[in-house]
Amino acid sequence: KQEVTQIPAALSVPEGENLVLNCSFTDSAIYNLQWFRQDPGKGLTSLLLIQSSQREQTSGRLNASLDKSSGRSTLYIAASQPGDSATYLCAVQDQTGANNLFFGTGTRLTVIP
Amino acid sequence: ETGVTQSPTHLIKTRGQQVTLRCSSQSGHNTVSWYQQALGQGPQFIFQYYREEENGRGNFPPRFSGLQFPNYSSELNVNALELDDSALYLCASSSDRASSYEQYFGPGTRLTVT
């Protein structure tokens, strides 16, 4: 069964700092990996999706990488801003069964002004 | 293009009651998946509906059931509510014609069981 782990569970950084969030998964048979943002009490906002054949994706200040063979992904946030404060969730889409998403428990990011 | 919508936004029920949550899929999408997110946890897969049939199920008891309609909208029904059913319920739609299998999420329904 696919298991997704995110480290660290919480992170607090001063505004302007660059940071890296980590995600690992146990089964490399995936279609894609997706990073989401979730504000308190709200739904999921998709940030980046990396297909299993890709190595990275970029959107603005965000860059996500994928190393499928080692079961790892990182989300790099450049020049962090207070508005980046949220929980960041990593999810992998499994190739078995219903192709459903397996989520990690998230990293809660606080950017201090 | 209309995104995924869910109703209601919030719901409060009493233990033992039944609840129905609704989801309208994004235009052109024929697959709907439901997820439960307990406080402080990542979402967990409940089940998926494709062409009005259940197409996969996570580790949830039979009192969690669903439907998909010809217009691809979907319902999640939970019978005999328990306190642990309190969670954010997320619906996601996708298309079997898309190469990426990407799922698009709705805003969720917050269920509180007292």
Contacts between the chains, C-beta under 8 A, distances in Angstrom:
chain1	res1	chain2	res2	distance
A	4	B	42	7.4
A	31	B	100	7.6
A	31	B	101	4.9
A	32	B	100	6.3
A	32	B	101	6.6
A	32	B	102	7.1
A	34	B	102	7.4
A	36	B	105	7.9
A	41	B	88	7.9
A	41	B	110	7.2
A	42	B	107	7.0
A	42	B	108	7.5
A	43	B	88	7.6
A	43	B	90	6.3
A	43	B	105	5.7
A	43	B	106	6.4
A	43	B	107	4.1
A	43	B	108	4.3
A	44	B	43	7.6
A	44	B	90	6.7
A	44	B	105	4.5
A	46	B	102	7.8
A	46	B	104	7.4
A	46	B	105	7.3
A	49	B	100	6.6
A	49	B	102	5.7
A	51	B	100	6.3
A	89	B	42	5.7
A	89	B	43	7.7
A	91	B	42	7.6
A	91	B	43	7.9
A	93	B	101	5.7
A	93	B	103	7.5
A	97	B	56	4.5
A	98	B	33	7.0
A	98	B	45	7.4
A	98	B	47	7.7
A	98	B	48	4.1
A	98	B	50	8.0
A	98	B	55	5.2
A	98	B	56	2.5
A	98	B	57	7.7
A	99	B	48	8.0
A	99	B	56	7.9
A	99	B	101	5.4
A	100	B	33	5.9
A	100	B	45	4.2
A	100	B	48	6.1
A	100	B	56	6.2
A	100	B	58	7.1
A	101	B	33	7.6
A	101	B	35	7.5
A	101	B	43	7.4
A	101	B	45	6.7
A	101	B	92	7.6
A	101	B	103	6.2
A	102	B	45	7.4
A	103	B	35	7.9
A	103	B	42	3.3
A	103	B	43	5.0
A	103	B	44	7.3
A	104	B	42	5.4
A	105	B	40	7.4
A	105	B	41	5.8
A	105	B	42	4.8
A	106	B	42	5.9
